[in-house]
């Protein structure tokens, strides 16, 4: 009987999706990777869909807080056909709970003309239902090193 239970348990584990076994840090990190991929594809709609409907964005190129899907969509309206790219550098993930994690790190934006702009980021990613979404994103240009 024990052997049957062990076989059934092993079968269930094999059939579970890999994502179901991921940690909040891995799930949140995957959202950041999807954000970068959508940004690099210059797909503003795909970028905006990664944010929670009540998400907040302090963008690198805006002095205002973009609150909610409409404002975030407005912020990214220049992305399509821009040729802009982003490369994620160092990243540190912090688990805030079973349904929340924070990613902090560095990235570099590159314009279609080749101008590079190093920046830093903070993403707070939360699980809403079955989806992991960006609840808060702060991005700012990297200041010069201290003397």
Backbone bond lengths (Angstrom), bond angles and torsions (degrees), N, CA, C in turn:
res aa  C-N    CA-C-N  psi(-1)  N-CA   C-N-CA  omega(-1)  CA-C   N-CA-C  phi
1 X - - - 1.444 - - 1.528 111.16 -
2 X 1.340 116.46 -42.75 1.450 121.13 178.91 1.528 110.51 -60.39
3 X 1.305 115.64 -39.40 1.472 120.87 179.22 1.525 110.76 -62.52
4 X 1.316 118.22 -39.64 1.466 122.71 178.82 1.519 110.11 -64.66
5 X 1.326 117.40 -43.94 1.471 121.65 179.33 1.527 109.88 -63.18
6 X 1.325 117.56 -42.92 1.452 121.20 178.90 1.528 111.24 -61.80
7 X 1.313 117.63 -42.00 1.466 122.25 178.91 1.522 110.66 -65.25
8 X 1.337 116.53 -42.67 1.466 120.03 178.50 1.522 110.94 -63.56
9 X 1.310 117.29 -43.46 1.454 121.53 178.52 1.521 110.89 -62.47
10 X 1.306 117.31 -44.65 1.463 121.00 178.18 1.524 110.57 -61.55
11 X 1.329 117.36 -40.70 1.462 121.14 178.69 1.511 112.07 -63.88
12 X 1.317 117.04 -41.92 1.470 120.99 178.82 1.523 110.14 -63.45
13 X 1.317 117.61 -44.08 1.464 120.59 179.97 1.526 111.76 -62.86
14 X 1.306 117.31 -37.28 1.464 120.77 178.71 1.524 110.63 -67.54
15 X 1.313 116.60 -35.50 1.455 120.52 -177.10 1.520 114.15 -82.05
16 X 1.331 117.90 -16.98 1.463 119.71 178.49 1.517 109.94 -66.51
17 X 1.329 117.62 141.51 1.459 118.98 175.55 1.527 109.96 -63.97
18 X 1.295 115.95 146.27 1.465 120.79 -179.35 1.521 110.89 -59.56
19 X 1.311 117.75 -34.41 1.451 121.15 -178.59 1.524 111.58 -63.55
20 X 1.313 117.43 -30.45 1.455 120.53 179.89 1.526 110.73 -64.79
21 X 1.304 117.51 -22.88 1.452 121.87 -179.40 1.521 112.07 -96.15
22 X 1.327 117.47 -1.74 1.456 121.03 -178.51 1.521 110.06 -73.91
23 X 1.329 115.21 152.39 1.459 120.62 177.14 1.524 109.41 -86.00
24 X 1.335 118.14 164.34 1.458 119.47 175.41 1.534 112.81 -55.89
25 X 1.328 117.11 -36.71 1.465 120.28 178.85 1.529 110.81 -63.84
26 X 1.334 116.79 -42.19 1.469 120.29 179.20 1.523 111.22 -68.08
27 X 1.329 117.03 -40.91 1.465 120.67 178.79 1.521 110.75 -63.90
28 X 1.329 117.23 -45.46 1.461 121.25 179.91 1.524 110.97 -65.86
29 X 1.311 116.89 -40.52 1.464 120.83 178.35 1.531 110.83 -62.59
30 X 1.327 116.26 -36.97 1.465 120.45 177.90 1.527 111.01 -64.78
31 X 1.336 117.37 -35.66 1.469 120.17 176.99 1.527 109.97 -64.81
32 X 1.321 117.07 -41.08 1.473 120.63 177.84 1.525 109.79 -62.54
33 X 1.327 117.24 -40.86 1.475 120.51 176.93 1.530 111.21 -63.78
34 X 1.337 117.24 -40.56 1.472 120.37 177.73 1.533 110.49 -65.97
35 X 1.331 116.30 -36.84 1.463 120.48 176.85 1.540 109.46 -60.48
36 X 1.323 117.26 -47.59 1.471 121.39 -179.92 1.524 110.93 -62.85
37 X 1.331 117.51 -41.38 1.470 120.95 179.69 1.530 110.47 -64.53
38 X 1.326 117.67 -43.11 1.470 120.74 179.09 1.522 110.35 -67.00
39 X 1.330 117.19 -39.34 1.467 121.09 177.05 1.522 109.63 -61.56
40 X 1.335 116.75 -46.65 1.462 120.85 -178.82 1.520 112.80 -66.01
41 X 1.328 117.25 -25.55 1.468 121.82 174.77 1.524 111.02 -82.80
42 X 1.336 115.81 -1.94 1.473 122.45 -177.02 1.520 111.22 56.07
43 X 1.330 116.25 35.02 1.456 122.98 -178.31 1.529 109.45 -100.97
44 X 1.325 115.97 88.75 1.464 121.19 -176.35 1.524 111.81 -59.80
45 X 1.331 117.93 -39.64 1.462 120.58 -179.91 1.525 110.99 -61.02
46 X 1.330 116.87 -43.46 1.469 120.59 179.74 1.532 110.52 -66.49
47 X 1.320 117.49 -37.52 1.463 120.81 177.55 1.525 109.64 -62.41
48 X 1.323 116.83 -50.62 1.473 121.53 -176.18 1.524 111.10 -62.97
49 X 1.317 118.57 -35.04 1.473 121.60 179.84 1.524 112.47 -64.96
50 X 1.323 117.92 -17.45 1.459 121.24 178.84 1.528 112.44 -79.95
51 X 1.326 117.05 -12.96 1.460 122.08 179.57 1.527 110.19 -91.20
52 X 1.322 116.36 146.26 1.457 121.39 172.73 1.531 107.94 -64.77
53 X 1.335 117.98 150.17 1.471 119.94 179.61 1.531 112.85 -54.73
54 X 1.330 117.08 -29.87 1.462 120.94 178.43 1.532 111.21 -105.08
55 X 1.340 116.25 23.65 1.457 121.58 -177.54 1.517 112.64 -64.82
56 X 1.324 114.77 159.97 1.463 122.66 179.48 1.521 109.16 -122.19
57 X 1.328 116.18 139.27 1.469 121.87 179.41 1.518 109.82 -135.54
58 X 1.326 115.73 119.25 1.459 122.24 166.05 1.522 104.93 -100.61
59 X 1.319 116.60 94.08 1.453 120.89 -174.99 1.513 113.44 -77.52
60 X 1.307 115.91 157.40 1.457 122.38 -179.10 1.523 111.71 -63.40
61 X 1.321 117.09 -34.86 1.457 120.08 -173.80 1.527 113.54 -107.45
62 X 1.330 117.37 25.50 1.460 120.46 -179.69 1.522 109.67 -141.45
63 X 1.338 116.61 136.33 1.465 119.39 178.12 1.530 113.23 -83.28
64 X 1.324 117.91 -2.81 1.456 120.69 -174.82 1.526 111.05 -108.36
65 X 1.327 114.94 160.74 1.461 121.71 173.26 1.515 107.35 -86.44
66 X 1.314 116.66 123.70 1.463 122.25 178.19 1.520 107.28 -94.91
67 X 1.332 116.00 109.18 1.465 121.92 -174.90 1.518 110.15 -110.12
68 X 1.324 116.96 120.59 1.453 122.14 177.35 1.519 112.90 92.87
69 X 1.324 114.10 162.64 1.470 121.16 -174.44 1.526 112.71 -59.24
70 X 1.313 117.90 -39.41 1.460 120.52 -177.78 1.533 111.43 -64.22
71 X 1.323 116.70 -45.88 1.466 120.59 179.75 1.525 111.29 -67.57
72 X 1.333 116.72 -38.68 1.462 120.01 178.59 1.523 110.13 -66.60
73 X 1.315 117.09 -39.35 1.461 121.47 176.26 1.528 110.52 -61.71
74 X 1.298 116.30 -41.79 1.477 120.90 178.12 1.532 110.25 -61.98
75 X 1.324 116.97 -41.46 1.463 121.05 179.63 1.536 110.84 -60.06
76 X 1.339 116.77 -42.75 1.461 120.94 -175.51 1.532 113.85 -89.11
77 X 1.321 118.73 6.21 1.462 120.56 -176.64 1.530 112.97 -62.93
78 X 1.312 118.38 -20.83 1.470 121.48 179.53 1.529 112.44 -84.87
79 X 1.333 117.58 -7.00 1.466 121.07 -175.38 1.531 114.28 -67.51
80 X 1.348 119.37 -45.89 1.475 118.50 -177.27 1.533 112.15 -56.09
81 X 1.306 114.45 134.64 1.468 123.67 177.82 1.530 113.43 62.96
82 X 1.341 117.86 13.64 1.469 120.56 -179.73 1.524 111.54 -78.41
83 X 1.325 116.41 -28.43 1.456 119.79 -174.99 1.519 112.77 78.83
84 X 1.320 117.71 3.73 1.464 121.15 -179.54 1.529 110.38 -69.32
85 X 1.312 115.29 146.83 1.464 122.61 -179.54 1.517 109.24 -134.05
86 X 1.327 115.38 160.21 1.450 121.76 175.06 1.521 108.43 -136.87
87 X 1.318 115.58 142.17 1.458 122.08 175.11 1.521 107.51 -122.66
88 X 1.316 115.84 122.02 1.463 121.10 179.04 1.525 108.24 -80.85
89 X 1.323 115.63 131.64 1.462 121.48 176.67 1.510 110.52 -102.85
90 X 1.323 116.22 -132.89 1.462 120.85 179.17 1.521 110.45 -59.52
91 X 1.321 115.19 140.26 1.467 121.40 -179.72 1.518 108.55 -143.31
92 X 1.302 115.45 137.74 1.462 121.86 176.16 1.517 107.53 -125.00
93 X 1.322 116.09 131.20 1.459 121.69 -179.51 1.529 109.41 -108.17
94 X 1.332 114.97 138.25 1.457 121.95 177.93 1.519 107.42 -127.08
95 X 1.314 117.31 123.65 1.463 121.52 178.07 1.524 108.04 -80.16
96 X 1.332 116.00 125.78 1.460 121.90 179.15 1.529 111.66 -99.48
97 X 1.330 116.56 -14.68 1.458 122.35 -179.90 1.518 108.65 169.74
98 X 1.322 116.62 -174.94 1.469 120.43 -179.54 1.519 112.30 -64.44
99 X 1.333 116.29 -24.83 1.466 119.95 -175.09 1.519 112.32 -124.72
100 X 1.323 117.21 24.86 1.469 119.69 -179.91 1.525 110.22 -156.29
101 X 1.325 114.91 141.96 1.460 121.41 175.45 1.519 108.56 -151.26
102 X 1.314 114.84 158.34 1.458 120.93 -179.22 1.522 108.60 -123.44
103 X 1.324 115.30 135.66 1.453 121.33 174.61 1.517 108.95 -115.11
104 X 1.329 116.62 128.79 1.460 122.52 -178.97 1.524 107.37 -127.67
105 X 1.315 116.68 134.30 1.445 117.80 179.70 1.508 113.76 -179.83
106 X 1.308 113.55 -154.93 1.454 121.36 -175.01 1.525 109.79 -127.86
107 X 1.323 115.10 147.72 1.443 120.62 171.52 1.513 109.33 -145.43
108 X 1.315 115.40 167.71 1.457 120.45 178.25 1.517 108.46 -129.15
109 X 1.321 114.79 126.13 1.460 120.90 175.40 1.517 108.01 -92.59
110 X 1.320 115.24 141.17 1.468 120.31 177.30 1.521 107.47 -130.55
111 X 1.333 115.30 127.71 1.459 120.30 178.40 1.523 109.79 -78.83
112 X 1.316 116.37 166.76 1.468 120.86 178.46 1.522 110.67 -61.39
113 X 1.315 116.37 -25.90 1.468 120.76 178.93 1.525 112.12 -83.32
114 X 1.327 117.37 -4.73 1.456 121.47 175.41 1.522 115.00 98.25
115 X 1.333 117.68 -1.46 1.459 119.30 179.22 1.528 109.26 -70.87
116 X 1.331 116.13 128.48 1.467 121.33 -177.91 1.527 109.21 -101.68
117 X 1.336 115.06 141.27 1.461 121.02 178.18 1.522 108.33 -134.47
118 X 1.342 117.42 104.26 1.452 119.48 177.82 1.532 110.01 -71.41
119 X 1.322 115.70 143.52 1.462 120.72 -178.75 1.521 109.40 -147.87
120 X 1.319 115.09 172.46 1.457 121.40 176.96 1.524 107.96 -126.37
121 X 1.321 116.11 157.96 1.457 119.69 -176.21 1.510 112.26 -141.08
122 X 1.328 113.48 157.55 1.455 123.59 165.88 1.523 106.52 -135.91
123 X 1.308 116.71 124.49 1.460 123.09 173.33 1.528 107.45 -115.86
124 X 1.323 117.32 131.69 1.462 121.68 167.41 1.522 105.42 -109.07
125 X 1.316 115.27 119.09 1.465 121.54 -175.34 1.528 107.79 -114.87
126 X 1.338 115.08 132.13 1.466 120.53 -176.77 1.520 110.13 -125.69
127 X 1.322 114.78 154.20 1.462 119.89 176.65 1.516 107.98 -94.80
128 X 1.327 115.26 121.96 1.459 121.97 177.21 1.520 106.71 -120.72
129 X 1.314 116.57 108.54 1.457 119.81 -173.14 1.514 108.17 66.51
130 X 1.326 116.57 -124.69 1.467 121.18 179.47 1.530 112.13 -94.16
131 X 1.335 117.45 -5.80 1.462 121.39 -172.78 1.527 112.57 -103.73
132 X 1.309 115.48 142.85 1.455 122.35 170.97 1.520 106.61 -97.80
133 X 1.342 116.91 125.39 1.460 122.70 -174.66 1.524 110.57 -132.58
134 X 1.325 115.14 155.31 1.460 121.40 178.35 1.534 107.99 -80.66
135 X 1.334 115.96 117.87 1.460 120.96 178.05 1.523 110.91 -93.03
136 X 1.317 116.06 -29.80 1.465 120.76 -179.81 1.530 108.35 -149.49
137 X 1.321 115.20 137.26 1.466 121.24 178.25 1.525 107.04 -140.42
138 X 1.307 116.17 119.50 1.463 121.46 175.66 1.512 107.77 -117.86
139 X 1.309 115.58 128.15 1.456 121.91 179.94 1.516 108.42 -132.35
140 X 1.313 116.81 134.80 1.466 120.11 177.02 1.515 109.52 -146.59
141 X 1.327 114.56 151.58 1.454 118.76 178.88 1.523 109.04 -63.50
142 X 1.294 114.66 151.31 1.462 120.69 -178.49 1.523 108.86 -78.30
143 X 1.324 117.78 122.39 1.470 119.11 178.38 1.524 110.96 -71.25
144 X 1.298 114.56 163.11 1.463 119.76 175.80 1.519 109.45 -64.02
145 X 1.314 116.48 152.37 1.465 121.47 178.81 1.520 110.06 -63.83
146 X 1.308 115.68 147.72 1.465 120.29 176.40 1.521 109.43 -67.90
147 X 1.320 115.63 145.77 1.478 118.67 178.83 1.512 112.07 -68.51
